[in-house]
């Protein structure tokens, strides 16, 4: 027997799934509109992730990229800072 709690929980789950599918379709449409192939996008993402950014405080290499922006966090001194341009030089 379904009570109000179960109905609300099912509605919440359906809403979350719909939001995820909508976001995925929107992202895929933006990728297709940009004209970048899947392999090119993978190579670019790999180059961005593998950049070596030096911490301005301790001058050591920082590998932690925070979120999708250009914010970095040093793993040695925990300094958060703005990194270099988003696209690495070719």
TILUMSE-524113 format. One record per residue (C-alpha): chain; residue in three letters; x, y, z. Coordinates in pm, whole numbers, padded with zeros to 5 digits. Layout:
<lumdrens>
LUMDREN   mol   type       c1       c2       c3
LUMDREN     A    ALA        X        Y        Z
...
</lumdrens>
This chain:
<lumdrens>
LUMDREN   mol   type       c1       c2       c3
LUMDREN     A    UNK    00000    00000    00000
LUMDREN     A    UNK    00138    00340   -00097
LUMDREN     A    UNK    00115    00617    00155
LUMDREN     A    UNK    00195    00986    00103
LUMDREN     A    UNK    00559    00946    00199
LUMDREN     A    UNK    00622    00678   -00065
LUMDREN     A    UNK    00437    00877   -00329
LUMDREN     A    UNK    00642    01189   -00247
LUMDREN     A    UNK    00964    00984   -00255
LUMDREN     A    UNK    00879    00837   -00595
LUMDREN     A    UNK    00791    01184   -00730
LUMDREN     A    UNK    01124    01319   -00600
LUMDREN     A    UNK    01322    01038   -00763
LUMDREN     A    UNK    01139    01085   -01094
LUMDREN     A    UNK    01207    01460   -01079
LUMDREN     A    UNK    01578    01403   -01019
LUMDREN     A    UNK    01601    01156   -01308
LUMDREN     A    UNK    01422    01401   -01539
LUMDREN     A    UNK    01661    01681   -01438
LUMDREN     A    UNK    01965    01461   -01504
LUMDREN     A    UNK    01837    01351   -01845
LUMDREN     A    UNK    01756    01713   -01939
LUMDREN     A    UNK    02104    01831   -01835
LUMDREN     A    UNK    02271    01548   -02024
LUMDREN     A    UNK    02077    01622   -02342
LUMDREN     A    UNK    02154    01993   -02315
LUMDREN     A    UNK    02525    01921   -02265
LUMDREN     A    UNK    02535    01678   -02556
LUMDREN     A    UNK    02361    01936   -02779
LUMDREN     A    UNK    02622    02197   -02682
LUMDREN     A    UNK    02905    01955   -02760
LUMDREN     A    UNK    02758    01870   -03101
LUMDREN     A    UNK    02703    02240   -03179
LUMDREN     A    UNK    03066    02320   -03094
LUMDREN     A    UNK    03194    02092   -03370
LUMDREN     A    UNK    03450    01924   -03144
LUMDREN     A    UNK    03477    01549   -03190
LUMDREN     A    UNK    03466    01312   -02895
LUMDREN     A    UNK    03834    01226   -02921
LUMDREN     A    UNK    03937    01593   -02937
LUMDREN     A    UNK    03727    01669   -02629
LUMDREN     A    UNK    03885    01377   -02441
LUMDREN     A    UNK    04236    01493   -02532
LUMDREN     A    UNK    04157    01850   -02420
LUMDREN     A    UNK    04011    01731   -02089
LUMDREN     A    UNK    04318    01513   -02034
LUMDREN     A    UNK    04553    01806   -02099
LUMDREN     A    UNK    04358    02026   -01856
LUMDREN     A    UNK    04363    01762   -01582
LUMDREN     A    UNK    04731    01683   -01625
LUMDREN     A    UNK    04855    02041   -01606
LUMDREN     A    UNK    05118    02115   -01348
LUMDREN     A    UNK    05026    02435   -01169
LUMDREN     A    UNK    05264    02585   -00912
LUMDREN     A    UNK    05129    02713   -00583
LUMDREN     A    UNK    05196    03087   -00540
LUMDREN     A    UNK    05268    03041   -00168
LUMDREN     A    UNK    05502    02739   -00148
LUMDREN     A    UNK    05599    02709   -00519
LUMDREN     A    UNK    05524    02336   -00526
LUMDREN     A    UNK    05321    02157   -00793
LUMDREN     A    UNK    04946    02153   -00717
LUMDREN     A    UNK    04726    01886   -00870
LUMDREN     A    UNK    04385    01950   -00712
LUMDREN     A    UNK    04146    02127   -00949
LUMDREN     A    UNK    03839    02244   -00756
LUMDREN     A    UNK    03511    02204   -00942
LUMDREN     A    UNK    03475    02318   -01299
LUMDREN     A    UNK    03620    02665   -01260
LUMDREN     A    UNK    03983    02769   -01255
LUMDREN     A    UNK    04028    02729   -00879
LUMDREN     A    UNK    04317    02518   -00756
LUMDREN     A    UNK    04416    02392   -00411
LUMDREN     A    UNK    04770    02309   -00311
LUMDREN     A    UNK    04797    01965   -00153
LUMDREN     A    UNK    05097    02072    00055
LUMDREN     A    UNK    04993    02402    00217
LUMDREN     A    UNK    04615    02394    00141
LUMDREN     A    UNK    04628    02735   -00029
LUMDREN     A    UNK    04337    02793   -00269
LUMDREN     A    UNK    04421    03011   -00567
LUMDREN     A    UNK    04322    03107   -00920
LUMDREN     A    UNK    04511    02902   -01179
LUMDREN     A    UNK    04639    02985   -01525
LUMDREN     A    UNK    04419    03010   -01834
LUMDREN     A    UNK    04177    02722   -01873
LUMDREN     A    UNK    04324    02599   -02200
LUMDREN     A    UNK    04687    02485   -02180
LUMDREN     A    UNK    04923    02593   -02457
LUMDREN     A    UNK    04953    02341   -02740
</lumdrens>
